[in-house]
């Protein structure tokens, strides 16, 4: 017997409660947050625990379980996007001291899915698995500037003050004009937007349907990078991002 979709969504909402600020939840607190009956929540918790997505933490509390670690390893090894980008990222950081990131669009978030580094002068604040600020940093802006128009409008209407605070525009037309200018450049360059004292250079990666899928970026451990060098780095990042796009689109077409 299939569980109704509404029940599925509520069970998944249990997992959404866990984050860096709230790594552990008591049964009673979950019930209160989700306005869920005890018997129903008990069934959800048992299913998630038996499957390994949750693990008991004592005192009727729960943490995320080992199944998630197992699945993360599988993604690292088998994700086609990572496999296609990884060799190029290794080449980039071989020639440029910095941290190269592959960041994926996830709902209205930007998530780092792979990192290659060749510097110890700074540490990335957004390693694999951690969501990045959507409105700041080259890796995020390279994705945001290609958001579908309807999603961009909805996002702006939900958080106009955040867009204004990030210097992306006080109105939706201003925002669209700013992102259009970014797209015309091909790649994005930012300084000290996420991590102080560094420069980010990023370009978009597209999926088979032509929609934005991810971004490829490098963070250089300095600011005030000479324009000629930025131009060279930007062209290389854009070229590599296009190679990943072409490989992704070809791979998706072959699978169909």
Secondary structure as GFF3:
##gff-version 3
##sequence-region A 1 256
A	DSSP	alpha_helix	5	16	.	.	.	ID=ss1
A	DSSP	beta_strand	25	26	.	.	.	ID=ss2
A	DSSP	alpha_helix	27	34	.	.	.	ID=ss3
A	DSSP	alpha_helix	38	50	.	.	.	ID=ss4
A	DSSP	beta_strand	54	58	.	.	.	ID=ss5
A	DSSP	beta_strand	61	64	.	.	.	ID=ss6
A	DSSP	alpha_helix	66	78	.	.	.	ID=ss7
A	DSSP	alpha_helix	80	95	.	.	.	ID=ss8
A	DSSP	beta_strand	98	106	.	.	.	ID=ss9
A	DSSP	beta_strand	109	117	.	.	.	ID=ss10
A	DSSP	beta_strand	131	132	.	.	.	ID=ss11
A	DSSP	alpha_helix	138	144	.	.	.	ID=ss12
A	DSSP	alpha_helix	149	158	.	.	.	ID=ss13
A	DSSP	alpha_helix	160	165	.	.	.	ID=ss14
A	DSSP	alpha_helix	172	185	.	.	.	ID=ss15
A	DSSP	beta_strand	187	191	.	.	.	ID=ss16
A	DSSP	beta_strand	199	206	.	.	.	ID=ss17
A	DSSP	beta_strand	212	220	.	.	.	ID=ss18
A	DSSP	alpha_helix	227	255	.	.	.	ID=ss19
###
